[in-house]
Amino acid sequence: MLTNYLKIAWRTLRKQRGFAFINIFGLAVGLACCLLIMLYVLDELSFDRYNANAERIYRVQSDIKFGGNDMHFATTPDPLGPTLKKDYPQVEQFVRLHQRGNWLVKKAGETTNIRESDITFADSTLFDVFTLPLVAGDPKRALTEPNTVVISESAAKRHFGNQNALGQTLVFANKENYKVTGIMRDMPQNSHFRTDFFVTMLSDNYPWGQWLSNNHHTYILLKPGRDGAPADAAVFSRNFESVIEKYVGPQLMQMMGSTMEQFRKANNQMNFWLIPLTDIHLHSKQQVELAPNGDIQYVYIFSAVALFILLIACINFMNLATARSSSRAREVGVRKVMGSERQQLVSQFMTESILTTVLAMLLAIIIVAVALPGFNSIAAKAISLSQLMSPTLLPLLVALPIAVGLLAGSYPAFFLSSFQPISVLKGRINTSFRTVSLRSGLVVFQFMMSVVLIVGTIIVYRQLTYIQTTSVGFNRDHVLTINDLYYVGKQAEAFKQEVMRLPGVVSGSLSGYLPTPSDRNDTVLFPEGQTNLNKGVSMQHWGVDYDYVKTLGIQVVSGRGFSPTFGSDSSGIVMNEAAVKILGFKDPIGKHVWRFDDPEGKIRKTYTIIGVVKNFHFESLRRNIGALSLVLDANSRAASFRVSSTNLPGLMQQIEAKWKQLAPGQPFTYKFMDDSFDEMYRAEQRIGTIALTFAALAILIACLGLFGLAAFMAEQRTKEIGVRKVLGASVPSLIGLLSKDFLKLVIIAILIASPLAWYAMTQWLSDFAYKIDIEWWMFALAGAVAIGIALLTVSFQSVKAALMNPVKSLRSE
């Protein structure tokens, strides 16, 4: 019986090639979108699950409210990990990570360095917590001695080629020798942090024991509960209150003469909490992450988009199948007269539906294979086609076409099999478009989702344009930045002066920090004479030179910037408006502020406010502008040059030549500040591109269905059109007659979609402190696009039908 059903289904598809193509291609595109998004979502959900003890690993996070700032850190004080292991038996092990950032690395005996990024200090317990297999070396001893390092296989190949790297020596920053004691497999792509170098924490030159600083990422491995049950993180988190009282409180008293009770009464807070390792990538929005995280919001959005696109494709199938009911009605009538039961007819039509979706799935896999490289590039992923055959996805790959076939074919099957043989054989079956309310509802749903996607895409791109073009309070255009300046050592100033002499260089500056993605430096400043915790202001504290304000085009609103003509500027400070406002200074120039200048709080550094600069964005526009202070500091890590050369490649060659003169063997790397600024919004740019792509595909699928539906309706009304033409109807009036019913449905879809899109995009924009307003024209534009596309799709068939010779259409009469 099944073989017979398949033969009939195949013959039907071959007989109705146009109808079959629209259905198979539409379903294939829908399934391909669904598969791509499914691969993306599963990749996002798989982060850090490669660790054998992933369900028992947690990271400790810090929430601190102090000095007018709410700070949410992915880092903790350095003593926290060892203290938890010592005081609480529930903690099986801990490990701390301290990200060093970029370092110049070379093999001992070589002269040329390689600039390595994301070098990380780690405790020797690293391999007890994380699953990082070593291909050479002993994980128990690899990081137990000073000046040792574990490197990845990729790093070993870069520095040692085919030689055995174990036991070899690497030179860091041209001065520090490290012995390679382990070679690990490259960390998986689906890890919330990745590095090629783990340096022993014993070599980290850090002032240990600071309970009031947050510079280390602390992970703990909790022991399993009773009967092997997962550890109860919520129960363990209750211990943090006593940790704060026992350890943080005494150091707070030592530095500021304040108890924790007084600290809290001053409207300050300090809390530690646990986040599961597997939640970090999608759920953590803390500051100072080891790497940019994903966002669970986008997983939900793309999952919904995949579902909607698949539903749109299924709706096409249902619409076209029911619309062509008259062409199958007599077939049903004859079959019933010959003895076929309804159940057999349902089985026949369901077989046709499943065969269609199986063919569509095969085509979808081909589309995915072709599209995957481009999708990976847009989404910054490394997904392979082989992942479709994974134990997780393979059953779904088999079940999906069957499920879609049942979903898409169920209504047409029951609809067609319900025809009464006497009525259909007499030609009494009503296939009028106006009477099929379900079909109209499905068309409305298709275009409603299409309009939501169009509105979403418009708003995402408007927000990205706003971010890229809005004034950030300084001039980031034509500013060249050169990092790793410490590799030229004491010759940094000489390098700056040499570059300043080149034609096309307007100004230059040396500094420790820039208003681009980079490390940050927090401090707490107090007005002179104040030790009250209420009066302290937590702010960014950046070391700069005399030309920093001028080079970046930062506006001075009162006082002045730093100047070499004033010797007292070595103890001067420049603040932004936000810092002055929080400090409560009405006339800040000449006022004094102070801060602790050592970890134990015994030394204080006093500054005189010499200038106030206009607020400028030094972090993402997702955050409000915080307090910031600038002081003179010769410890520079970056050089910035404002350039105006028309021959930029030639200028870059000259700057590189100057670099090589002063830092031979050191790699020369640079960026333009506007490019660095854009890096903060790469995730949004990727989301915008993906949203635009899937919006276009959703519209394409909807239009395929509309095209087939319009073609069939025009065919059904061929004789009516012929009669109207004979009676004098014009071509425009006939086009309007055939198009208006469809356009009514699209307008209804726009009216329903607009509030849904407004709500969804309002939620998305809520993550930004600085954002666009959602305006009426965005919905009008999306509606116009939907109407225009629908009109073009329907008009093609309407014009074709209206121009037909009425003699041909009335010949059978």
C-alpha positions in Angstrom: 0.0 0.0 0.0 2.8 2.4 0.9 4.5 1.8 -2.4 1.3 2.6 -4.2 0.9 5.8 -2.3 4.5 6.8 -3.1 4.0 6.1 -6.8 0.9 8.2 -6.9 2.5 11.0 -5.0 5.5 11.0 -7.3 3.3 11.1 -10.4 1.3 13.9 -8.9 4.4 16.0 -8.2 5.7 15.4 -11.8 2.3 16.3 -13.3 2.1 19.6 -11.4 5.7 20.8 -11.7 5.1 24.5 -11.1 3.1 23.8 -8.0 5.7 21.2 -6.8 8.6 23.6 -7.4 7.0 26.4 -5.3 6.2 24.0 -2.5 9.6 22.2 -2.5 11.7 25.3 -3.0 9.8 27.3 -0.4 10.0 24.4 2.2 13.7 23.9 1.3 14.5 27.5 2.1 12.5 27.4 5.3 14.1 24.2 6.4 17.6 25.5 5.5 17.0 28.6 7.6 15.8 26.4 10.4 18.8 24.1 10.2 21.3 27.1 10.1 19.7 28.7 13.1 19.5 25.4 14.9 23.2 24.9 14.4 23.8 28.4 15.7 21.6 28.0 18.7 23.1 24.6 19.7 26.5 26.0 19.3 25.6 28.9 21.7 24.1 26.5 24.2 27.1 24.1 24.1 29.6 26.6 25.6 31.8 25.2 28.3 30.0 21.9 28.3 33.1 20.1 27.1 34.4 20.2 30.7 33.9 16.9 32.5 32.7 18.6 35.7 30.9 21.4 34.0 27.8 21.0 36.2 29.8 21.5 39.4 32.0 24.5 38.2 31.0 28.0 39.2 32.5 31.4 38.8 32.3 33.9 41.6 31.1 37.3 40.5 31.1 40.7 42.4 28.4 43.3 42.7 29.7 46.5 44.3 27.9 49.8 44.9 30.3 52.5 46.0 31.1 56.1 45.4 28.1 56.8 43.2 28.8 53.8 40.9 27.1 50.4 40.5 29.8 48.0 39.4 29.2 44.4 38.3 32.4 42.5 37.9 33.3 39.1 36.6 36.3 39.4 38.9 36.9 39.0 42.6 39.6 39.8 45.2 42.7 37.6 44.8 42.4 35.9 48.3 38.9 34.7 47.7 39.6 31.4 46.0 42.2 30.1 48.5 40.0 31.3 51.4 36.9 29.4 50.1 39.0 26.3 49.7 40.4 26.6 53.2 37.2 27.5 55.1 34.5 25.5 53.3 34.7 21.8 52.8 32.1 22.0 50.1 34.8 23.5 47.8 36.7 20.7 46.2 39.1 22.9 44.3 39.5 26.5 43.1 41.5 28.2 40.3 42.2 31.9 39.6 42.8 33.4 36.2 44.5 36.8 35.7 44.5 37.9 32.1 47.8 39.5 31.1 46.7 40.5 27.6 49.2 40.9 24.8 52.9 39.9 25.1 55.8 39.6 22.8 57.0 36.0 22.8 59.9 34.4 21.0 61.9 31.1 21.2 65.1 31.4 23.1 67.9 32.3 20.7 65.6 34.0 18.2 65.6 37.7 17.5 62.1 38.2 16.1 59.1 38.3 18.4 55.5 37.1 17.8 52.8 39.2 19.4 50.6 36.8 21.3 47.3 37.9 22.7 45.2 36.8 25.8 48.1 35.4 27.8 46.7 34.3 31.1 48.2 33.7 34.5 46.7 30.6 36.2 47.0 28.6 39.4 48.5 25.2 39.3 45.0 23.8 40.1 43.9 24.8 36.6 43.7 21.2 35.3 41.9 20.0 38.4 39.0 22.3 37.5 38.9 22.6 33.7 39.1 19.7 31.3 42.2 20.8 29.2 44.0 17.6 28.1 47.8 17.8 27.8 49.4 16.0 24.9 52.8 16.4 26.7 53.7 17.1 30.3 52.2 16.3 33.7 49.1 18.4 34.5 49.7 17.9 38.3 53.1 19.6 38.1 53.0 21.7 35.0 52.4 25.1 36.8 53.8 24.4 40.2 57.1 26.2 39.8 57.9 29.8 38.9 58.6 30.8 35.3 56.7 27.9 33.8 54.1 28.0 31.0 51.7 25.6 29.4 51.1 26.3 25.7 48.6 25.1 23.1 49.5 22.8 20.2 49.0 25.8 17.8 51.4 28.0 19.9 54.0 25.1 19.9 53.8 24.9 16.2 54.2 28.7 15.7 57.3 28.9 17.9 59.0 25.5 17.5 57.7 24.1 14.2 58.0 20.3 14.2 60.4 20.3 17.2 59.3 18.9 20.6 58.4 22.1 22.5 58.3 20.3 26.0 61.2 21.6 28.1 62.1 24.3 25.7 62.4 28.0 26.7 60.3 31.0 25.6 61.3 34.6 26.1 58.5 36.9 27.2 58.8 40.7 26.7 62.4 40.3 25.7 63.5 39.7 29.3 61.7 36.9 31.1 62.5 33.2 30.4 59.7 30.6 30.8 60.1 26.9 30.6 57.4 25.0 28.6 56.2 22.3 31.0 53.0 21.3 29.2 51.5 21.2 25.7 47.7 21.2 25.7 45.2 20.6 22.9 43.8 23.8 21.5 40.9 25.0 23.6 37.5 24.4 22.0 35.8 27.2 20.1 32.8 26.9 22.4 34.6 28.1 25.5 33.8 31.4 27.2 37.5 32.2 27.2 40.4 30.9 25.0 44.1 31.3 25.3 47.3 29.7 23.9 49.4 30.4 27.0 48.8 29.6 30.7 51.6 31.1 32.8 52.0 30.0 36.4 50.4 32.4 38.9 53.7 32.2 40.9 55.3 34.5 38.3 52.5 37.1 38.4 54.0 40.2 39.9 50.9 41.2 41.9 50.5 42.8 45.4 48.7 39.8 46.9 46.1 39.9 49.7 43.9 42.7 48.5 40.3 42.1 49.6 39.3 45.6 48.3 40.5 45.0 44.7 38.8 42.9 42.0 41.4 41.7 39.5 41.1 37.9 39.4 38.6 35.5 37.8 37.8 33.0 40.5 36.3 29.5 39.7 35.4 26.9 42.2 34.6 23.3 41.8 31.9 22.3 44.4 31.7 18.7 45.7 28.7 16.8 44.6 25.8 16.7 47.0 24.4 13.5 48.6 24.0 10.5 46.3 26.0 12.3 43.6 23.4 15.1 43.2 24.6 18.4 41.7 26.0 20.8 44.3 23.6 23.4 45.6 25.1 26.7 44.6 22.3 28.7 46.2 22.9 27.1 49.6 26.7 27.7 49.3 26.2 31.3 48.3 24.9 32.1 51.8 28.5 31.8 53.1 29.6 34.9 51.2 28.1 37.2 53.8 30.3 35.8 56.5 33.3 35.9 54.2 32.8 39.6 53.7 32.4 40.2 57.4 35.4 38.1 58.3 37.9 39.2 55.6 36.8 42.3 53.8 35.6 44.1 56.9 39.0 44.2 58.7 40.8 45.5 55.5 38.1 48.1 55.1 38.7 49.3 58.7 42.4 49.4 58.2 42.2 51.5 55.0 39.3 53.8 55.8 38.6 53.4 59.4 35.1 52.1 58.7 33.2 49.0 59.7 31.1 47.0 57.2 28.0 48.3 59.0 29.1 51.9 58.4 29.9 51.0 54.9 26.4 49.8 54.2 24.8 52.7 56.1 26.6 55.0 53.7 24.4 53.4 51.0 27.2 51.1 49.8 27.1 47.4 49.0 29.4 44.5 48.3 28.2 41.1 47.3 29.6 37.9 45.9 27.5 35.4 44.0 27.9 32.2 41.9 27.1 31.8 38.2 27.2 28.2 36.7 30.1 27.8 34.2 27.6 26.8 31.5 25.6 30.0 32.0 28.5 32.4 31.6 28.5 32.8 27.9 24.8 33.6 27.5 23.7 34.9 30.9 26.7 36.9 32.3 26.6 40.7 31.6 29.4 41.6 34.1 32.3 43.9 33.4 35.8 42.6 32.9 34.9 39.4 31.1 37.7 37.3 29.8 36.2 37.5 26.3 33.0 39.0 24.8 30.0 36.9 25.7 26.9 36.0 23.8 23.4 36.9 24.8 20.5 34.5 25.6 18.1 37.1 24.2 19.5 36.5 20.7 19.1 32.7 21.1 15.4 33.3 21.9 15.1 35.7 19.0 16.7 33.4 16.4 14.8 30.4 17.7 11.6 32.2 17.2 12.7 33.4 13.7 13.5 29.8 12.7 10.1 28.7 13.9 8.3 31.5 12.1 10.1 31.0 8.8 9.3 27.3 9.0 5.7 28.1 9.7 5.6 30.5 6.8 6.9 27.7 4.5 4.3 25.3 5.9 1.5 27.9 5.4 2.5 28.1 1.8 2.0 24.4 1.4 -1.4 24.5 3.1 -2.6 27.5 1.2 -1.6 26.1 -2.2 -2.9 22.6 -1.4 -6.3 23.9 -0.3 -6.5 26.5 -3.1 -6.0 23.7 -5.7 -8.8 21.7 -4.2 -11.0 22.0 -7.3 -8.3 20.2 -9.4 -8.3 17.3 -6.9 -12.0 17.3 -6.1 -13.0 15.0 -9.0 -10.1 12.7 -8.2 -11.4 12.4 -4.6 -15.0 11.9 -5.9 -14.0 9.1 -8.3 -11.9 7.4 -5.6 -14.8 7.5 -3.1 -17.2 6.1 -5.7 -14.7 3.3 -6.4 -14.7 2.4 -2.7 -11.8 4.4 -1.1 -12.3 5.2 2.5 -11.5 8.6 4.0 -8.6 7.2 6.0 -7.0 5.9 2.8 -7.4 9.3 1.1 -5.9 11.0 4.1 -2.9 8.5 4.0 -2.5 9.3 0.3 -2.4 13.0 0.7 -0.2 12.8 3.8 2.3 10.6 1.8 2.4 13.3 -0.9 3.1 15.9 1.8 5.9 13.9 3.5 7.5 13.1 0.1 7.5 16.8 -0.7 9.2 17.7 2.6 11.7 14.9 2.3 12.7 16.2 -1.2 12.7 19.7 0.4 15.0 18.5 3.2 17.5 17.1 0.7 17.6 20.4 -1.1 17.8 22.2 2.2 20.9 20.3 3.2 22.5 21.3 -0.1 21.6 25.0 0.6 23.1 24.7 4.1 26.3 23.3 2.7 26.6 26.2 0.2 25.6 28.9 2.7 27.5 27.6 5.8 30.9 29.3 5.0 29.2 32.7 4.6 27.0 32.1 7.7 30.1 31.3 9.7 31.7 34.5 8.5 28.7 36.6 9.5 28.1 34.9 12.8 31.8 34.6 13.8 31.4 30.8 14.2 33.3 27.7 13.1 30.3 25.4 12.6 30.8 22.4 10.2 28.3 20.5 8.1 29.3 17.3 9.9 27.6 18.7 13.1 24.2 17.9 11.4 25.2 14.2 11.8 25.9 14.5 15.5 24.0 12.3 17.9 22.0 15.4 19.0 20.9 16.5 15.5 20.7 13.4 13.4 17.5 12.1 15.0 16.1 15.6 14.6 17.2 15.7 11.0 15.2 12.5 10.3 12.2 13.6 12.3 12.0 17.1 11.1 10.8 16.4 7.5 8.2 13.9 8.8 7.0 16.4 11.4 6.8 19.2 8.9 5.1 17.0 6.4 2.5 16.0 9.0 2.0 19.7 10.0 1.9 21.1 6.5 -0.2 18.3 5.1 -2.7 17.6 7.8 -5.2 20.3 7.0 -5.1 19.8 3.2 -5.4 16.0 3.7 -8.5 16.3 5.9 -9.9 19.1 3.8 -9.6 17.3 0.5 -10.7 13.9 1.8 -13.9 15.5 3.2 -15.4 16.2 -0.2 -18.8 14.5 -0.9 -18.6 12.5 -4.2 -22.0 13.5 -5.5 -21.4 17.2 -5.0 -17.9 17.3 -6.5 -18.8 15.1 -9.5 -21.6 17.6 -10.2 -19.1 20.5 -9.9 -20.7 21.9 -6.7 -17.6 22.8 -4.8 -17.0 26.3 -3.6 -13.4 27.4 -4.0 -14.0 31.2 -3.8 -11.1 33.1 -2.2 -13.4 35.2 -0.1 -15.0 32.3 1.6 -11.8 30.6 2.7 -11.2 32.4 6.0 -8.5 30.1 7.2 -6.5 30.6 4.1 -6.8 34.4 4.5 -5.7 34.1 8.1 -2.6 32.1 7.1 -1.7 34.8 4.5 -2.1 37.4 7.2 0.2 35.4 9.6 2.8 35.1 6.9 3.1 38.8 6.2 2.6 39.7 9.9 5.9 37.9 10.7 7.6 39.3 7.6 6.7 42.9 8.7 7.9 42.2 12.3 11.3 41.1 10.8 11.5 44.1 8.5 10.8 46.5 11.3 13.3 44.8 13.5 15.9 45.0 10.8 15.3 48.7 10.2 15.6 49.5 13.9 18.7 47.4 14.4 20.4 49.2 11.5 19.2 52.6 12.7 20.7 52.0 16.2 24.0 50.8 14.6 24.1 53.9 12.5 23.3 56.1 15.5 26.2 54.5 17.4 28.6 55.0 14.5 27.6 58.6 13.8 26.6 60.1 17.2 29.0 62.5 18.9 31.0 60.6 21.5 32.5 63.8 23.0 35.9 63.5 21.3 37.1 63.3 17.7 38.0 59.7 16.9 38.4 60.3 13.1 41.9 60.0 11.7 43.4 59.0 15.0 46.0 56.3 14.6 46.7 54.2 17.8 49.8 52.0 18.4 49.6 49.7 21.3 52.3 47.8 23.2 54.4 50.9 23.5 56.3 49.5 26.4 58.3 47.5 23.9 60.3 50.6 23.0 60.9 51.1 26.7 62.4 54.5 27.7 62.4 55.6 24.0 58.6 56.0 23.9 58.9 59.8 24.0 61.7 59.7 21.3 59.4 57.6 19.1 56.6 60.1 19.6 58.8 63.1 18.7 60.2 61.3 15.6 56.7 60.5 14.3 55.6 64.1 15.1 58.2 65.4 12.6 56.6 63.4 9.7 54.5 65.4 7.2 50.8 64.6 7.7 51.0 64.1 11.5 49.0 66.8 13.3 49.6 65.9 16.9 50.5 63.0 19.1 50.1 61.6 22.7 51.4 58.9 24.9 49.0 57.4 27.5 48.1 54.4 29.6 44.4 54.2 28.5 42.2 55.1 25.5 38.5 55.5 25.0 38.4 52.3 23.0 38.0 48.6 24.1 41.0 48.1 26.5 41.9 47.6 30.1 40.5 50.0 32.7 41.9 51.4 35.9 39.5 52.1 38.8 40.3 54.2 41.8 38.4 56.1 44.6 38.9 59.8 45.1 37.9 61.8 48.2 37.5 65.6 48.6 40.3 67.0 50.7 39.6 66.5 54.4 37.0 63.8 53.9 37.3 60.2 54.9 33.6 59.6 55.1 32.7 56.7 52.7 29.7 58.7 51.5 32.1 61.3 50.0 34.3 58.9 48.1 33.8 58.6 44.3 34.7 55.5 42.3 36.0 56.5 38.9 38.3 55.7 36.0 41.8 57.0 36.7 44.0 57.3 33.6 47.6 58.3 33.2 48.1 60.6 30.1 50.6 63.1 28.8 50.4 66.9 28.0 49.0 66.4 24.5 46.2 63.8 25.3 43.3 66.3 25.4 44.5 68.1 22.3 45.1 64.9 20.2 41.8 63.3 21.0 39.9 66.6 20.6 38.4 66.5 24.1 36.6 69.8 25.0 37.8 71.6 28.1 34.7 73.3 29.7 36.5 75.1 32.6 40.1 75.5 33.7 42.7 74.1 31.4 44.4 70.9 30.3 48.0 69.8 31.2 50.8 72.1 30.1 54.6 71.7 30.5 54.8 75.4 31.4 53.2 74.6 34.8 55.6 72.5 36.9 52.8 71.9 39.5 50.8 69.9 36.9 52.6 66.8 38.2 50.1 66.8 41.0 47.3 68.2 38.9 44.2 66.4 37.9 41.6 66.9 35.1 38.1 65.5 35.6 35.1 65.0 33.5 31.7 66.7 34.3 30.3 63.5 35.7 33.1 63.2 38.3 32.7 66.8 39.4 28.9 66.4 39.7 29.2 63.3 41.9 31.9 65.0 44.1 29.5 67.9 44.5 31.9 70.7 43.5 30.2 73.8 42.2 33.5 75.6 41.4 36.0 72.7 41.1 39.1 74.6 39.8 41.7 74.7 42.6 39.9 72.2 44.8 41.9 69.2 46.1 41.1 65.5 46.1 43.1 62.5 47.4 43.3 58.7 47.0 45.1 55.8 48.6 48.4 55.3 46.8 49.2 51.8 48.2 47.3 48.5 48.8 47.5 48.9 52.6 46.1 52.4 52.7 49.1 53.9 54.4 50.1 56.4 51.7 47.9 59.1 50.2 48.3 61.0 47.0 46.7 64.5 46.8 45.8 66.2 43.5 44.7 69.7 42.6 41.9 70.0 40.1 43.2 72.2 37.2 40.5 71.5 34.6 37.1 70.0 33.7 36.5 68.3 30.4 33.1 67.7 28.7 31.7 64.2 29.3 32.8 61.8 26.5 32.0 58.2 26.0 34.9 56.0 27.0 32.8 52.8 27.2 30.0 51.3 25.1 26.9 53.3 24.5 25.2 50.6 26.5 26.4 52.3 29.6 25.9 55.9 31.0 29.0 58.1 31.1 30.7 57.5 34.4 33.2 59.5 36.4 36.7 59.9 34.9 40.0 61.6 36.0 43.2 62.2 34.1 46.7 62.6 35.6 50.2 63.0 34.2 52.0 59.6 34.1 55.1 58.6 32.1 54.1 54.9 32.2 52.6 54.8 28.7 51.2 51.8 26.9 49.8 53.4 23.7 50.6 56.2 21.3 47.9 58.1 19.5 48.5 60.3 16.5 46.1 62.6 14.7 46.9 62.4 11.0 45.8 64.3 7.9 47.9 62.8 5.2 46.4 62.1 1.8 49.1 59.4 1.3 48.2 57.3 4.3 50.0 54.1 3.1 53.2 56.1 2.6 52.8 57.7 6.1 52.3 54.3 7.7 55.5 53.0 6.1 57.4 55.9 7.5 56.0 55.4 11.0 56.8 51.7 10.8 60.4 52.5 9.8 60.7 54.8 12.9 59.4 51.9 15.0 61.9 49.5 13.7 64.7 51.9 14.3 63.8 52.1 18.0 62.4 48.6 18.5 64.1 46.2 16.1 62.6 42.7 16.1 59.4 44.0 17.7 56.1 43.6 15.6 54.5 46.8 14.6 50.7 46.8 15.1 48.3 49.6 14.8 44.6 50.5 14.5 42.5 53.5 13.7 40.4 54.6 16.7 37.1 54.6 14.8 37.7 50.9 13.9 38.5 50.1 17.5 35.3 51.9 18.6 33.3 49.9 16.1 34.6 46.6 17.6 32.5 47.2 20.7 29.4 46.7 18.5 30.5 43.8 16.3 27.9 41.6 18.0 25.1 44.0 17.1 26.5 44.3 13.5 26.4 40.5 13.1 22.9 40.4 14.5 21.8 43.1 12.1 23.2 41.3 9.1 21.7 37.9 10.2 18.3 39.6 10.9 18.4 41.3 7.4 19.2 37.9 5.7 16.5 36.0 7.4 13.9 38.8 7.0 14.7 38.7 3.2 14.3 34.9 3.2 11.0 35.1 5.1 9.6 37.6 2.6 10.9 35.4 -0.3 9.1 32.4 1.1 5.9 34.3 1.7 6.0 35.8 -1.8 6.5 32.3 -3.3 3.2 31.2 -1.7 1.5 34.4 -2.7 2.7 34.0 -6.2 1.4 30.5 -6.4 -1.9 31.5 -4.8 -2.4 34.5 -7.1 -1.6 32.3 -10.1 -4.3 29.8 -9.1 -6.9 32.4 -8.3 -6.3 34.1 -11.6 -6.7 30.7 -13.3 -10.0 30.2 -11.4 -11.4 33.5 -12.5 -10.2 33.3 -16.2 -13.8 33.1 -17.6 -14.9 35.9 -15.3 -12.1 38.1 -16.6 -13.0 37.2 -20.2 -16.6 38.2 -19.6 -15.6 41.5 -17.9 -13.2 42.4 -20.8 -16.0 41.7 -23.4 -18.2 44.0 -21.4 -15.6 46.8 -21.5 -13.5 46.4 -18.4 -10.0 48.0 -18.6 -6.8 46.3 -17.8 -6.1 48.5 -14.7 -9.5 47.8 -13.3 -9.0 44.0 -13.8 -5.5 44.2 -12.1 -7.1 46.1 -9.2 -9.9 43.5 -9.0 -7.5 40.6 -8.8 -5.0 42.4 -6.4 -7.3 44.1 -3.8 -8.2 41.0 -1.9 -4.5 40.1 -1.3 -3.6 43.7 -0.4 -6.3 43.9 2.2 -4.8 40.9 3.9 -1.3 42.5 3.8 -2.6 45.7 5.3 -4.3 43.7 8.1 -1.0 41.9 8.7 0.8 45.3 9.0 -1.7 46.6 11.6 -1.2 43.5 13.7 2.5 43.4 13.3 3.3 47.0 14.2 2.5 46.8 18.0 4.3 43.4 18.2 7.4 44.8 16.5 7.3 47.9 18.7 7.2 45.9 21.9 10.0 43.5 20.8 12.3 46.3 19.6 11.7 48.4 22.7 12.9 45.4 24.8 16.0 45.1 22.6 16.8 48.8 22.8 16.5 48.8 26.6 20.0 47.4 26.8 21.4 50.7 25.5 21.8 53.7 27.7 21.9 55.8 24.5 19.5 54.8 21.8 17.3 56.0 19.0 13.6 56.7 19.3 11.2 54.3 17.6 9.3 56.5 15.1 6.2 56.0 13.1 8.0 56.2 9.7 9.8 52.9 10.5 6.5 51.0 10.6 5.3 53.0 7.5 8.5 52.0 5.6 8.2 48.4 6.6 4.5 48.4 5.6 5.3 50.1 2.3 8.0 47.4 1.6 5.6 44.6 2.4 2.8 46.1 0.3 5.2 46.8 -2.6 6.6 43.3 -2.6 3.1 41.8 -2.3 1.8 44.0 -5.1 4.7 43.1 -7.4 4.1 39.4 -6.7 0.4 39.5 -7.3 0.5 42.0 -10.1 2.6 39.7 -12.3 -0.2 37.2 -12.4 -2.9 39.8 -12.5 -1.4 41.6 -15.5 -1.0 38.2 -17.3 -4.6 37.3 -16.7 -5.9 40.8 -17.6 -4.0 40.8 -20.9 -5.3 37.4 -22.0 -7.4 37.2 -25.1 -11.0 36.8 -23.9 -11.7 34.6 -27.0 -9.4 31.9 -25.5 -10.8 32.2 -22.0 -14.5 31.9 -23.2 -13.9 29.3 -25.9 -15.3 26.5 -23.8 -18.5 28.5 -23.3 
